[in-house]
Amino acid sequence: MYQLNVSILTLFPEMFPGPLGHSLAGKALVKKEWNLNTVNIRDFSNLNHQKVDDSPLGGGHGLIMRPDIIDAALTKTAAQHKNPKFIYFSPRGTPLTQIKVNEILSRSEEADFILLCGRYEGVDQRVIDHWNMEEISIGDYILSGGELAA
């Protein structure tokens, strides 16, 4: 039997499984019908206090997640997955609809999923482009971070 494998890269791994640990998703997780792995992005920072943010390249307002740290986390995580598909939750992404969910799930037997949860003003676009991430928006409202979307 195929097992869906999902890794969530986050600054707050303690937020998981959260709602995913309940209801049908939680029952399936307990039955090991799917596997959830959380990756603490801070573990890939060698800066003081495990800092992960910096000013955007070329300037701009706010801070973004450092591309070198995100890349290191993605590299290690991707090596542990079969044909990983990368998803980044972003307000500018493709809206998440039932049709989109069905499309994603139809690929689940061919690929594992790595979900990147952004914080601050987001993630450096170079990371999104390099990893060929699919950007998905769960709606037209503001969240504190990608964890709630995941």
C-alpha positions as CSV (number, residue, x, y, z in Angstrom):
1,M,0.0,0.0,0.0
2,Y,1.3,3.5,-0.9
3,Q,2.0,5.9,2.0
4,L,1.8,9.6,1.4
5,N,4.8,11.4,2.8
6,V,4.7,15.1,3.8
7,S,7.4,17.2,5.3
8,I,6.6,20.7,6.6
9,L,9.5,23.2,6.8
10,T,8.6,25.7,9.6
11,L,10.0,28.0,12.2
12,F,7.4,26.5,14.6
13,P,7.4,22.7,14.4
14,E,5.6,22.5,17.7
15,M,2.4,23.7,15.9
16,F,2.2,20.2,14.2
17,P,0.3,18.0,13.9
18,G,-2.2,20.5,15.4
19,P,-5.5,20.1,13.5
20,L,-3.9,17.4,11.3
21,G,-3.8,15.2,14.4
22,H,-7.6,15.1,14.6
23,S,-10.6,14.0,12.6
24,L,-10.0,11.9,9.5
25,A,-6.5,13.2,8.8
26,G,-5.6,12.3,12.4
27,K,-7.0,8.8,12.2
28,A,-5.1,8.2,9.0
29,L,-1.9,9.5,10.6
30,V,-2.4,7.1,13.6
31,K,-3.0,4.2,11.1
32,K,0.2,5.3,9.3
33,E,-1.7,5.8,6.1
34,W,0.4,9.0,5.7
35,N,3.5,10.3,7.3
36,L,4.1,13.8,8.6
37,N,7.6,15.1,9.2
38,T,8.3,18.5,10.6
39,V,11.6,20.2,9.9
40,N,12.7,23.1,12.0
41,I,14.3,25.7,9.6
42,R,16.3,27.2,12.5
43,D,18.3,24.0,12.7
44,F,20.0,25.1,9.4
45,S,21.1,28.5,10.7
46,N,24.6,28.9,12.0
47,L,24.0,32.5,13.0
48,N,23.6,33.9,16.5
49,H,20.4,32.9,18.1
50,Q,19.6,30.7,15.0
51,K,18.6,33.8,13.1
52,V,16.8,33.1,9.8
53,D,15.7,36.5,8.5
54,D,17.5,39.3,6.6
55,S,16.7,42.3,4.5
56,P,15.6,41.6,0.9
57,L,18.3,41.7,-1.8
58,G,18.0,45.1,-3.5
59,G,16.3,46.6,-0.5
60,G,12.6,46.9,0.4
61,H,10.5,46.9,3.5
62,G,10.5,44.3,6.1
63,L,12.5,41.1,6.4
64,I,12.5,37.9,4.4
65,M,13.6,34.4,5.3
66,R,17.3,33.9,4.3
67,P,17.7,32.0,1.0
68,D,20.9,30.2,2.1
69,I,19.1,28.8,5.2
70,I,16.0,27.8,3.3
71,D,18.1,26.2,0.6
72,A,20.0,24.1,3.2
73,A,16.8,22.9,4.8
74,L,15.2,22.1,1.4
75,T,18.4,20.2,0.2
76,K,18.5,17.9,3.2
77,T,14.7,17.4,3.3
78,A,14.5,16.7,-0.5
79,A,17.2,14.0,-0.2
80,Q,14.9,12.1,2.1
81,H,11.9,12.1,-0.3
82,K,10.8,10.3,-3.5
83,N,10.4,12.8,-6.4
84,P,9.4,15.6,-4.1
85,K,6.9,18.2,-5.1
86,F,7.5,21.6,-3.4
87,I,4.6,23.9,-2.3
88,Y,5.0,27.3,-0.8
89,F,1.9,29.0,0.7
90,S,1.7,32.6,-0.6
91,P,-1.0,35.2,-1.0
92,R,0.0,35.5,-4.7
93,G,-0.3,31.8,-5.4
94,T,-2.9,29.8,-7.2
95,P,-6.1,29.7,-5.2
96,L,-6.7,26.5,-3.3
97,T,-10.0,25.0,-4.6
98,Q,-11.3,21.5,-4.4
99,I,-10.2,21.0,-8.0
100,K,-6.7,22.0,-7.0
101,V,-6.7,19.7,-4.0
102,N,-7.8,16.8,-6.3
103,E,-5.0,17.7,-8.7
104,I,-2.4,17.7,-5.9
105,L,-3.7,14.4,-4.5
106,S,-3.7,12.8,-7.9
107,R,0.1,13.2,-7.9
108,S,0.5,11.8,-4.4
109,E,1.4,8.3,-5.6
110,E,4.2,9.6,-7.8
111,A,5.6,12.2,-5.4
112,D,6.1,13.2,-1.8
113,F,5.3,16.7,-0.7
114,I,7.5,19.3,0.9
115,L,5.5,22.3,2.2
116,L,7.4,25.5,3.0
117,C,5.8,27.8,5.6
118,G,6.9,31.4,5.2
119,R,7.2,34.1,7.8
120,Y,8.0,37.7,7.9
121,E,7.6,39.3,4.4
122,G,8.1,35.8,2.8
123,V,10.8,33.9,1.1
124,D,13.4,35.1,-1.4
125,Q,12.0,34.6,-4.9
126,R,15.3,33.0,-6.0
127,V,14.5,30.0,-3.7
128,I,11.0,29.7,-5.1
129,D,12.3,29.7,-8.6
130,H,15.3,27.4,-8.0
131,W,13.2,24.7,-6.3
132,N,10.4,25.1,-8.8
133,M,7.9,25.6,-6.0
134,E,4.2,25.8,-6.7
135,E,2.8,28.8,-4.9
136,I,-0.7,28.2,-3.4
137,S,-3.0,30.7,-1.7
138,I,-5.7,29.5,0.7
139,G,-7.6,32.8,0.5
140,D,-7.7,36.6,0.4
141,Y,-6.8,37.2,4.0
142,I,-3.7,37.7,6.2
143,L,-2.3,34.9,8.3
144,S,0.6,35.1,10.7
145,G,2.5,32.5,8.7
146,G,2.3,29.5,6.4
147,E,1.8,27.1,9.3
148,L,-1.9,27.8,9.4
149,A,-2.2,27.2,5.6
150,A,-0.3,23.9,5.9
